[in-house]
Amino acid sequence: MSAVLAEKPIVPPPPKQESPGLWMLAWRRLKRDKVGMLSMVVVIFFILLMTASYVGLVAKNWSKEIGVSYANPVFMAGAENLEAATAAGGVKASKIPPVDLSDIDPLAPRYKEWEERAAKIAVTETKRSDTLLLGGDKWGRDVIQKVIKGSEVSIFVGLVAALLATFIGTFLGALAGYIGGKVNDVLEWFYNIFTSIPYILLVLAFAAVAAASGKFGKGVLPIIIILGLTGWTGIYRLIRAEYIKHSNREYVRAAAAIGTSHMSRMFVHILPNVSHVCLVQLSQHVVQFIKAEVILSFLGLGVPVDMVSWGTMLAEAQSELVIGKWWQLFAAGAAMALLVTAFSMLTDSLRDALDPKIK
C-alpha cells in the first residue's frame, strides 16, 4: 500500500487566478486606443518640454535679441522687412530736404558728430540674423524659444489650477453627498450662486477685482487661485452624485459595522471607487484653464509684462497682424491648439477606458 502511494505523482496546485483591477483594465483598454495613446505622447512631450524650459535646458536665452526686428522665417528669406530697415537706418533721410536748425537749436552742429559715433558703435555690434527658424518678434527674439518659454506659465497654470479645483470640488462634493442635510443645503446654495453667472464672466470679474485691489497684483499665483476658486462647480456636482449613490452600498455599511469613522468611509472606502470621475474631470479642467489663462493674459488681466505666456504672445500678435507679421500668432496659436486638442482627445479616451460598463 505504501509503495502504491509512493508511486502516485504529486500534482502541483493550480496557479492562483487573480482578476485584474479597475486600473489595470482601464490601462489595457487605453493601450488599444491608438488615438488616446498618441494624445498621451503629445501631452507628455509638452510637459517634458515645459520642465526642460523651467530648469534651463532649453529656451534659456529666449530674451536675447538674436535677430533683426520682425526677422522673417527661414522660408521667407529675402522678403522685404521695412521695420528692420527703418530701425537700422535703411530708410534714407535724403528724401527729406535738409533743414538748418543752428538758429533754433544750439546742439544742431553736434548732430552729425553723434551720428558718426553711433555708426561706429553699430559696426562693432554683433550682426543680427535677418531670418530665424520661425521668425522673430519686434525686438528680434526667437519666436520658437518664446513659445517654449511661454509653455511654462500656460501649462503650469492649467495643471495646478485644475488640481486645486479638483481638490475643492471633490472635498465639497463628498461632504454634500455623504453627510447631506443642512451641509448639503448650504453647499448647494453656494453651487447655485457660482453657476448662475457665466463662467468666463465670473473669472473676468474675479481677475478685475484682484487687479484693482492691488493686494494680489498680477502673476501666476493669483491666476491659479482665481481659476481654482471658480472652477470647482462641475466636479462638485458629479462627485456629490457619486457619493449619494455609494454612501448606502454594502461595502460602506460593512465599514460602518466594524467601527470606521465617517472620514475613513468618505475618503478611504468611497473615494477610490469614484476616483475615475476625478481623473476625467481633472484632464477636462486642464484644457479649460489653459484657455482661460490665455484669455486673461490676452486681455491684460493675467501674467505681468515681464513674463511670457501664450496669452501675452497672442496679445502682442494682434498689433503685428496690422503690418503683416503673422508668425508669432501662428506659433503661439498652433502650440496651444495642439496641446488643447491632445488633452481633449486624451480626456475622451480616459472616459472610455475608465467606464466600468465597457469590457
C-alpha positions, 0 to 999 in steps of 0.5 A, a space after each residue: 500500500 505504501 509503495 502504491 502511494 509512493 508511486 502516485 505523482 504529486 500534482 502541483 496546485 493550480 496557479 492562483 487566478 487573480 482578476 485584474 483591477 479597475 486600473 489595470 483594465 482601464 490601462 489595457 483598454 487605453 493601450 488599444 486606443 491608438 488615438 488616446 495613446 498618441 494624445 498621451 505622447 503629445 501631452 507628455 512631450 509638452 510637459 517634458 518640454 515645459 520642465 526642460 524650459 523651467 530648469 534651463 535646458 532649453 529656451 534659456 536665452 529666449 530674451 536675447 535679441 538674436 535677430 533683426 526686428 520682425 526677422 522673417 522665417 527661414 522660408 521667407 528669406 529675402 522678403 522685404 522687412 521695412 521695420 528692420 530697415 527703418 530701425 537700422 537706418 535703411 530708410 534714407 533721410 535724403 528724401 527729406 530736404 535738409 533743414 538748418 536748425 543752428 538758429 533754433 537749436 544750439 546742439 544742431 552742429 553736434 548732430 552729425 558728430 553723434 551720428 558718426 559715433 553711433 555708426 561706429 558703435 553699430 559696426 562693432 555690434 554683433 550682426 543680427 540674423 535677418 531670418 530665424 527658424 520661425 521668425 522673430 518678434 519686434 525686438 528680434 527674439 526667437 519666436 520658437 524659444 518664446 513659445 517654449 518659454 511661454 509653455 511654462 506659465 500656460 501649462 503650469 497654470 492649467 495643471 495646478 489650477 485644475 488640481 486645486 479645483 479638483 481638490 475643492 470640488 471633490 472635498 465639497 462634493 463628498 461632504 454634500 453627498 455623504 453627510 447631506 442635510 443642512 451641509 448639503 443645503 448650504 453647499 448647494 446654495 453656494 453651487 447655485 450662486 457660482 453657476 448662475 453667472 457665466 463662467 468666463 464672466 465670473 473669472 473676468 470679474 474675479 481677475 478685475 477685482 484682484 487687479 484693482 485691489 492691488 493686494 494680489 497684483 498680477 502673476 501666476 499665483 493669483 491666476 491659479 487661485 482665481 481659476 481654482 476658486 471658480 472652477 470647482 462647480 462641475 466636479 462638485 456636482 458629479 462627485 456629490 452624485 457619486 457619493 449619494 449613490 455609494 454612501 448606502 452600498 454594502 461595502 460602506 455599511 460593512 465599514 460602518 459595522 466594524 467601527 470606521 469613522 465617517 472620514 475613513 468611509 468618505 475618503 478611504 472606502 468611497 473615494 477610490 471607487 469614484 476616483 475615475 470621475 476625478 481623473 476625467 474631470 481633472 484632464 477636462 479642467 486642464 484644457 479649460 484653464 489653459 484657455 482661460 489663462 490665455 484669455 486673461 493674459 490676452 486681455 491684460 488681466 493675467 501674467 505681468 509684462 515681464 513674463 511670457 505666456 501664450 496669452 501675452 504672445 497672442 496679445 502682442 500678435 494682434 498689433 503685428 497682424 496690422 503690418 503683416 507679421 503673422 508668425 508669432 500668432 501662428 506659433 503661439 496659436 498652433 502650440 496651444 491648439 495642439 496641446 488643447 486638442 491632445 488633452 481633449 482627445 486624451 480626456 475622451 479616451 480616459 472616459 472610455 477606458 475608465 467606464 466600468 460598463 465597457 469590457 
